[in-house]
Amino acid sequence: MASPQRQPAWQVLAYDILSSGAPTLSAIIAGSASSAYQLNLTPYVHGGVTIEEPGDKRASHITFTLSDHLGSFDPASGTYATYMQQHQVVHITAGDTTVPTSQYVGLFLGHVRGQVGFTIDRQALRYETTLSCYNRRAVPRYLKRRFTSQSYGNATDFATICLDVARQEMSLSGTELTRFPGVLGQLTQFSTNTIADLSPLEALDKILEALGLVCDFDGDGRLRVYSRDLRRVPDKVYANLNLIASIEHPQADTETYNSVKIIGLDKNITELEQPEQALARATIPVGFWRPSHVVDVWWSNDRSLRARQTVLVIETSVNNGLLLSLGSESYLETSEHGGRITVSIGGFVLTLLLLIAVTMAAAYLIGDEVVTFGSLTVPVGSLLQGLVMQEILLAVATVSSGVYEVRGVPILPVFQEISATLTVDGTPDYLVNQKEIQNDWVSTQEHLLALALVELIFEAAQASPRNVSLVDDLTLEVGDMIQIPLGEAPLRLWIDSLRRTMTRDQVPLLDVTGYKVPEGAF
Amino acid sequence: MLRTLLQEFHRAEEPDKVGQLASPVILLPYDATGALMPVAHVVMNTPTGITLVCHVPVAANNQEMRHAALGSPVRLKRSRTGRLEIVGLDKRAPGTLYNYSLNLSTAVLTSGNVSALTTRVVNLGELASVTSVGFGQTPLAAIAMYNAASQVVTIVWPGGV
């Protein structure tokens, strides 16, 4: 019979994922697993189930007791011993007796951890099995196995990287990822971006931290994110206090942060100019047989050092060794990595060759005329031929060398950190309690400030913890914001942790621990 | 107590710090006997802002630091008792620090000062103006430290600081 009254109901299901032919966890989450590997534990649950969701990147967990006078849950020899093994899956859903169980809301999905307890008390005729389960945030591989990702290029959305990590390093797929956003709206800034030596959850948390987000698994084992930004619209607004059982302002002696410092990595590589210095030296010989010499010089052997404002300093010129200054020396900066020094005495050598040619022609053209020096007669042609020989010898013997140095300003590409501090206005210096976040995924001043605002308001809210008990609301999760009418100003609460105890024939209460959102934040 | 222990553990595990050479590596008489120690000034991003730390010793037998040029990013290690030493070259350097304050009641955001320290060789055009004495006081190739507004904070080499 349909009734407007709520008739809470819940069920505890165990899944065998370890036996041969058993479904995968992914298939269970997708709802496509065979029921042959499913066991409904609900009738055997003794004393109810308490689900603790501590939040703050810690795994949700449950502990409950099964009671069965046949000892079916004896993990060693019971009929259902298979389901009592470490790593088997437990799924808790809740809803109402008036709706089919397929429409129940998932509140917890996790793995059995450690040895399942089993007690036989023959006097009290008690056969009790105690299980402890943790949700997927506690999976060792997600927490501990470090990996190095592929390299992502520029302008890659952060969600692409996160989803790759989830698929490749956490083996998540299909339904397990339906709650993870496909686009996060933040793009990589560098041409190569790699995650090195982090565990999957560390990597996801670090990337999401840059956006003020945190990842977690929901009650159905799906990866999700929630925001630490307290300036957003509440997820649920209570119109009155009818569903609120109690509100407490607990005494808290926690020293909260009143300042945050975010350190990121500037998206622009800074080219640091070093003091001017000698970059290269060259000693360049030239001569008749090699009148021009072109030498390429580099600022480093591996040709990776860059420099600017390079100039040639002539320490010893080729002209120093010549009779006439007919040599030329020039320098060309061919790239940021090196330059070209060109030294030539080609003009001088050419002049000598022309002179030889002219003199030889003259020697042949002039007749065998002689000049007389006293008793000696000297043929003019022989004189000219001797002169030619001297010119030839001079040309052939022409050798010079120059010593050159190229000076310039080396450039050093450097990652510059950029940082921002955001402090609560009016805080005296000596009372500043600063939280520092270093995140290389933050790379602009605007991004720094945006993240600092999220973090400072979040930290400021932690100064005002509240405990609220309300009639269980299956839609609430850690990271949600609720608004409760309270006096003149509504109480906005960011949910830090949840605790719900489900027993039979009782409307479950949900214990919420949260932080009051500062009124200036909305 | 647990929190204090965790904080201490965290501090012990914290990674090396980064800095930027604000002077060449020089040999400084370091003890009463005048024993020479290679040291350099370093700019660091500390909780109190971008700060100059003077005469930071270079780790022993560190050949790469001997020729490290001004402005090179360096890695530093802090001892348990709070002394720093330069242990090598690095790839990242402390850059600019932007300061803001937020009024939580009114959500008004106020921009504060911008903190940055860069060191470079004083160029010829600045030689006369870096000190009030004028031309002749500052030698050629002197190194000065500039703030975010490109004003000279101090001459770090030679002498200075």
Chai-1 contact restraints between the chains, C-beta under 6 A:
chainA,res_idxA,chainB,res_idxB,connection_type,confidence,min_distance_angstrom,max_distance_angstrom,comment,restraint_id
A,D266,B,G95,contact,1.0,0.0,6.0,A-B,restraint_1
A,L272,B,G71,contact,1.0,0.0,6.0,A-B,restraint_2
A,Q274,B,A69,contact,1.0,0.0,6.0,A-B,restraint_3
A,P275,B,L70,contact,1.0,0.0,6.0,A-B,restraint_4
A,P275,B,V121,contact,1.0,0.0,6.0,A-B,restraint_5
A,V414,B,P73,contact,1.0,0.0,6.0,A-B,restraint_6
A,V414,B,A93,contact,1.0,0.0,6.0,A-B,restraint_7
A,F415,B,K91,contact,1.0,0.0,6.0,A-B,restraint_8
A,F415,B,R92,contact,1.0,0.0,6.0,A-B,restraint_9
A,Q416,B,A93,contact,1.0,0.0,6.0,A-B,restraint_10
A,Q416,B,G95,contact,1.0,0.0,6.0,A-B,restraint_11
A,E417,B,R92,contact,1.0,0.0,6.0,A-B,restraint_12
A,E417,B,P94,contact,1.0,0.0,6.0,A-B,restraint_13
A,E417,B,G95,contact,1.0,0.0,6.0,A-B,restraint_14
A,I418,B,G95,contact,1.0,0.0,6.0,A-B,restraint_15
A,I418,B,T96,contact,1.0,0.0,6.0,A-B,restraint_16
A,S419,B,L97,contact,1.0,0.0,6.0,A-B,restraint_17
A,A420,B,Y98,contact,1.0,0.0,6.0,A-B,restraint_18
A,T421,B,N99,contact,1.0,0.0,6.0,A-B,restraint_19
A,L422,B,Y100,contact,1.0,0.0,6.0,A-B,restraint_20
A,L422,B,L102,contact,1.0,0.0,6.0,A-B,restraint_21
A,T423,B,S101,contact,1.0,0.0,6.0,A-B,restraint_22
A,V424,B,L104,contact,1.0,0.0,6.0,A-B,restraint_23
A,D425,B,S101,contact,1.0,0.0,6.0,A-B,restraint_24
A,D425,B,N103,contact,1.0,0.0,6.0,A-B,restraint_25
A,Q434,B,P47,contact,1.0,0.0,6.0,A-B,restraint_26
A,L456,B,L102,contact,1.0,0.0,6.0,A-B,restraint_27
A,A460,B,L104,contact,1.0,0.0,6.0,A-B,restraint_28
A,P518,B,L104,contact,1.0,0.0,6.0,A-B,restraint_29
A,G520,B,L104,contact,1.0,0.0,6.0,A-B,restraint_30
A,G520,B,S105,contact,1.0,0.0,6.0,A-B,restraint_31
A,G520,B,T106,contact,1.0,0.0,6.0,A-B,restraint_32
A,G520,B,A107,contact,1.0,0.0,6.0,A-B,restraint_33
